[in-house]
């Protein structure tokens, strides 16, 4: 299968790699099929819609940010990143993680009922001298 993306150009992939979100993602409930892309040595993943390849969610694995985070057996937790040209303005949503099981090619988004996790968690901070 092939899709044309703005970020990566034409991508050819095996249909077996399509991750299905039964209920979609908040605000994009009609889009249910995605492919998870990454570049070598990158901390970011790109959850790209198969039906509308211009819809791409930048993700970061939550375990890179927090050791203690709600696990779901068989699923890896990712958070959606709000990108910015200024690194200190980049945030990620820890309140509504994306859980992906690459073995079963399934995923879902869950809104956590816990004030401990921020919607705009700052990814990078300026180093003080």
C-alpha positions in Angstrom: 0.0 0.0 0.0 1.2 3.6 -0.6 0.3 7.0 0.7 1.6 10.5 -0.1 2.7 12.5 2.9 3.9 16.1 3.2 6.5 15.2 5.8 7.9 12.0 4.3 6.9 12.0 0.7 5.5 8.8 -0.7 5.5 5.9 1.7 5.0 2.3 0.8 4.0 0.0 3.7 2.6 -3.4 4.4 -1.2 -3.4 5.2 -0.3 -5.5 8.2 1.2 -2.5 9.8 -2.0 -0.4 9.9 -3.0 0.4 13.4 -6.8 0.6 13.9 -8.4 3.0 16.4 -11.9 1.6 16.9 -13.1 5.0 18.3 -10.7 7.3 16.4 -8.8 10.0 18.2 -10.5 13.0 19.9 -11.6 15.4 17.3 -10.8 13.0 14.5 -13.2 10.1 15.4 -14.0 9.5 11.7 -10.3 8.6 11.0 -9.6 5.1 12.3 -6.6 3.7 10.4 -3.1 5.0 10.9 0.5 4.0 10.4 3.2 4.8 13.0 6.4 6.2 11.4 9.7 7.2 12.9 13.1 8.2 11.7 16.3 6.6 12.8 17.6 8.1 16.1 14.5 10.3 16.5 12.6 10.6 19.8 9.5 11.4 17.9 7.0 9.1 16.1 4.4 10.3 13.6 1.0 8.8 13.7 -0.2 9.3 10.1 -3.8 8.8 8.9 -4.2 6.4 6.1 -7.4 8.0 4.9 -6.2 11.6 5.2 -2.3 11.5 5.1 -2.2 15.2 5.8 -3.4 14.4 9.3 -0.3 13.6 11.3 0.1 13.4 15.1 3.6 13.9 16.4 4.0 11.5 19.4 6.6 10.9 22.0 6.8 7.7 24.2 5.6 8.7 27.6 8.2 6.5 29.3 10.9 8.9 28.0 9.3 11.6 30.2 7.9 9.9 33.2 8.9 6.6 34.8 5.6 6.2 36.7 2.7 6.5 34.3 -0.5 4.4 33.9 0.4 1.2 32.0 -2.0 -0.7 29.9 -1.0 -4.3 29.5 0.4 -4.9 26.0 0.1 -1.3 25.0 2.8 1.4 24.8 1.8 4.9 26.0 2.5 7.9 23.7 1.6 11.5 24.1 0.7 14.0 21.4 3.2 16.7 21.0 2.4 20.4 20.1 5.4 21.3 18.0 7.0 24.8 17.8 10.1 26.2 16.1 11.1 27.3 19.6 12.0 24.1 21.6 11.1 25.6 25.0 7.5 26.2 23.6 7.0 22.5 22.7 4.5 20.8 25.0 2.9 17.3 25.1 -0.4 16.1 26.3 0.0 13.7 29.2 -3.8 13.9 30.1 -5.0 12.1 27.0 -2.4 9.5 26.0 -2.5 7.4 22.9 -2.0 3.7 23.7 -0.7 1.5 20.8 -0.2 -2.3 20.7 2.0 -2.9 17.7 1.5 -6.7 17.9 -2.3 -6.5 17.5 -2.1 -3.3 15.4 -4.7 -1.6 17.6 -4.8 1.7 19.5 -7.0 4.0 21.5 -6.9 7.3 23.2 -7.9 7.6 26.9 -8.5 10.8 28.9 -7.0 10.2 32.3 -9.1 11.2 35.3 -6.1 12.5 37.3 -5.0 16.1 37.8 -1.4 14.8 38.2 -1.0 14.8 34.4 -0.9 18.0 32.4 -2.4 18.8 29.0 0.6 21.1 28.3 3.6 19.4 29.8 6.7 21.3 28.7 9.2 19.0 26.9 12.3 21.2 27.0 13.4 23.9 29.4 16.1 26.5 29.1 19.3 25.6 30.9 20.2 28.2 33.4 23.8 29.3 33.5 
